[in-house]
Amino acid sequence: MVTALLAGACSAPAHKPTRTRHSPREIVADAKPAIVQIATSDGRVGTGFVLEASGLVATNLHVVAGADEIRVRLLDGAVLPVQRISGLDPGRDLAVLDIDPKAPLPVLALGDSDAVSAGDPVLAIGNPL
């Protein structure tokens, strides 16, 4: 969870923001509306998530690389074709897809990567099938 740090007077010591802990069930419930299924015309299936309400979706590059047609299935069952691949990062196996939804999409709230370190618990959410 990204939190804002409000600093008091210049002479006051800075305090670290309090991090709220959520149960895995709460995390999944909050994230679920923004989780999507990615499917290609050659049968590959993966999971992605909505980055922007306008239709930017992140997924793994290996799922979509070289595909002639890519489709995104939303939680409500709607299937939208990918209009274009907006970004690639082969070194991190990431692709950003652009779809054209009829209404704004729910967005996955991203955390602060500076607030985590090796050994912290992580939760992977996805179920492409």
Phi, psi and chi 1 to 4 in degrees:
 res  aa     phi    psi   chi1   chi2   chi3   chi4
   1 MET       -  130.0  169.5 -176.1  -78.8      -
   2 VAL   -87.3  127.4  177.7      -      -      -
   3 THR  -122.7  153.3   58.7      -      -      -
   4 ALA   -91.6  141.7      -      -      -      -
   5 LEU  -102.3  117.9  175.5   62.6      -      -
   6 LEU  -100.1  119.6  -58.8  174.9      -      -
   7 ALA   -93.4  139.6      -      -      -      -
   8 GLY   -83.8 -142.6      -      -      -      -
   9 ALA   -65.1  157.6      -      -      -      -
  10 CYS   -58.1  -31.2  -68.6      -      -      -
  11 SER   -84.3  -10.5   60.9      -      -      -
  12 ALA   -78.2  139.8      -      -      -      -
  13 PRO   -68.1  145.3   22.7  -29.7      -      -
  14 ALA   -76.1  140.2      -      -      -      -
  15 HIS  -114.5  142.1  -63.6  -75.4      -      -
  16 LYS   -71.4  138.9  -74.6 -175.3  118.8  178.2
  17 PRO   -66.0  148.0   18.5  -24.8      -      -
  18 THR   -77.1  128.8  -56.8      -      -      -
  19 ARG   -90.9  132.2  -71.9  177.0   35.6 -175.3
  20 THR   -88.1  130.2  -56.0      -      -      -
  21 ARG   -91.6  133.6  -62.9  -93.2 -176.3 -149.8
  22 HIS  -116.7  147.1  -62.2  -75.9      -      -
  23 SER   -73.7  158.1   71.7      -      -      -
  24 PRO   -55.0  -38.3  -30.1   37.6      -      -
  25 ARG   -62.0  -41.8 -178.8  174.1  -71.7 -172.1
  26 GLU   -67.1  -39.8  -69.1  169.3  -36.0      -
  27 ILE   -63.0  -46.5  -66.1  167.7      -      -
  28 VAL   -63.1  -44.0  170.3      -      -      -
  29 ALA   -60.6  -40.9      -      -      -      -
  30 ASP   -69.6  -37.1  -71.6  -13.5      -      -
  31 ALA   -83.4  -29.6      -      -      -      -
  32 LYS   -49.4  -43.8 -170.8  174.2 -178.9  176.8
  33 PRO   -61.5  -23.0  -23.6   34.0      -      -
  34 ALA   -98.3   -1.3      -      -      -      -
  35 ILE   -87.8  133.6  -55.0  -60.9      -      -
  36 VAL  -127.8  160.8  -60.6      -      -      -
  37 GLN   -99.2  138.5  179.2 -168.0   68.3      -
  38 ILE  -112.4  130.1  -49.1  -66.1      -      -
  39 ALA  -134.9  142.7      -      -      -      -
  40 THR  -113.2  162.1   65.8      -      -      -
  41 SER   -66.0  -18.9   54.1      -      -      -
  42 ASP   -97.0   14.9   59.9   -0.2      -      -
  43 GLY    94.0   -1.1      -      -      -      -
  44 ARG   -75.9  144.0  -73.5  176.6  -79.1  164.7
  45 VAL  -135.1  140.3  179.7      -      -      -
  46 GLY  -152.5 -172.4      -      -      -      -
  47 THR  -119.8  151.2  -58.8      -      -      -
  48 GLY  -146.1 -177.2      -      -      -      -
  49 PHE  -146.7  152.8   60.8   90.6      -      -
  50 VAL   -79.3  125.5  178.8      -      -      -
  51 LEU   -93.1  -36.6  -72.7  169.3      -      -
  52 GLU  -136.4  140.7  -70.2 -175.0    7.0      -
  53 ALA   -59.2  -23.1      -      -      -      -
  54 SER   -74.8  -12.0   61.8      -      -      -
  55 GLY   122.6   19.4      -      -      -      -
  56 LEU   -86.9  130.6  -74.2 -177.7      -      -
  57 VAL  -128.7  133.3  174.1      -      -      -
  58 ALA   -99.2  142.2      -      -      -      -
  59 THR  -154.0 -179.3 -168.7      -      -      -
  60 ASN   -82.3  135.2  -68.4  107.8      -      -
  61 LEU   -59.9  -37.8  177.4   56.4      -      -
  62 HIS   -63.7  -21.2   72.4  -93.6      -      -
  63 VAL   -73.7  -36.7  173.4      -      -      -
  64 VAL  -109.0  -10.7  -61.6      -      -      -
  65 ALA   -56.7  125.5      -      -      -      -
  66 GLY    77.2    1.6      -      -      -      -
  67 ALA   -73.1  140.4      -      -      -      -
  68 ASP   -77.4  -34.1  -67.3  -32.6      -      -
  69 GLU  -139.5  135.3 -177.9 -176.8  -22.2      -
  70 ILE  -128.5  135.2  -52.9  165.6      -      -
  71 ARG  -125.3  148.2  -63.9  170.1  -51.1  -75.7
  72 VAL  -118.0  124.8  174.6      -      -      -
  73 ARG  -103.4  123.3  179.6 -177.5  -57.0  -87.8
  74 LEU   -84.3  168.6  -54.3  175.6      -      -
  75 LEU   -57.3  -35.2 -179.3   62.8      -      -
  76 ASP   -78.1    1.3   67.3    4.9      -      -
  77 GLY    95.0  -11.5      -      -      -      -
  78 ALA   -62.5  138.6      -      -      -      -
  79 VAL  -115.9  124.3  177.6      -      -      -
  80 LEU  -121.2  136.8  -57.9  171.6      -      -
  81 PRO   -74.6  148.0   27.5  -33.0      -      -
  82 VAL   -76.5  126.1  169.3      -      -      -
  83 GLN   -77.2  -38.6  -57.9  -61.2  -48.5      -
  84 ARG  -164.7  158.7   70.2 -166.9  132.9  -75.2
  85 ILE   -93.0  115.9  -63.2  177.6      -      -
  86 SER   -88.8  -19.7  -65.0      -      -      -
  87 GLY  -162.6  149.3      -      -      -      -
  88 LEU  -136.7  142.2  -61.2  172.6      -      -
  89 ASP  -138.1   86.2 -173.8  -18.4      -      -
  90 PRO   -58.1  -34.2  -22.6   33.1      -      -
  91 GLY   -64.8  -26.7      -      -      -      -
  92 ARG  -110.1    6.0  -68.1 -177.4  174.6   87.2
  93 ASP    57.4   42.7 -169.3   31.5      -      -
  94 LEU  -117.8  145.2  -65.5  174.3      -      -
  95 ALA  -136.8  142.0      -      -      -      -
  96 VAL  -112.6  120.9  176.8      -      -      -
  97 LEU  -104.8  150.3  -47.1  175.2      -      -
  98 ASP  -117.6  119.5 -164.9   -3.7      -      -
  99 ILE  -116.0  168.3   59.1  175.5      -      -
 100 ASP  -120.2   83.1 -171.1   19.8      -      -
 101 PRO   -74.7  155.0   29.0  -33.8      -      -
 102 LYS   -74.3  -25.7  -65.3 -177.0 -168.0  -75.6
 103 ALA  -138.8  160.8      -      -      -      -
 104 PRO   -56.8  141.3  -24.6   33.9      -      -
 105 LEU   -96.1  152.8  -60.6  173.4      -      -
 106 PRO   -68.2  139.3   14.2  -18.2      -      -
 107 VAL  -108.9  140.3  175.5      -      -      -
 108 LEU   -74.7  125.0 -176.3   66.8      -      -
 109 ALA   -75.5  121.4      -      -      -      -
 110 LEU   -92.1  149.4  -60.8  178.6      -      -
 111 GLY   -88.9 -176.4      -      -      -      -
 112 ASP   -98.6  107.8  179.4   -1.3      -      -
 113 SER   -65.4  -19.8   61.5      -      -      -
 114 ASP   -75.1  -13.7  -69.4  -27.8      -      -
 115 ALA   -94.0    2.6      -      -      -      -
 116 VAL  -118.5  159.1  -63.4      -      -      -
 117 SER  -146.2  170.0   61.5      -      -      -
 118 ALA   -54.7  134.6      -      -      -      -
 119 GLY   100.0  -15.8      -      -      -      -
 120 ASP   -69.2  145.6  -76.4  -12.2      -      -
 121 PRO   -69.1  148.4   21.0  -27.8      -      -
 122 VAL  -128.6  160.3  -62.5      -      -      -
 123 LEU  -133.0  121.5 -179.7   65.9      -      -
 124 ALA   -97.2  130.3      -      -      -      -
 125 ILE  -119.4  126.8  -56.0  170.5      -      -
 126 GLY   171.8  148.3      -      -      -      -
 127 ASN  -161.5   79.3 -174.4   -1.9      -      -
 128 PRO   -63.8  -21.9   22.2  -30.0      -      -
 129 LEU   -96.0      -  -58.2  177.0      -      -
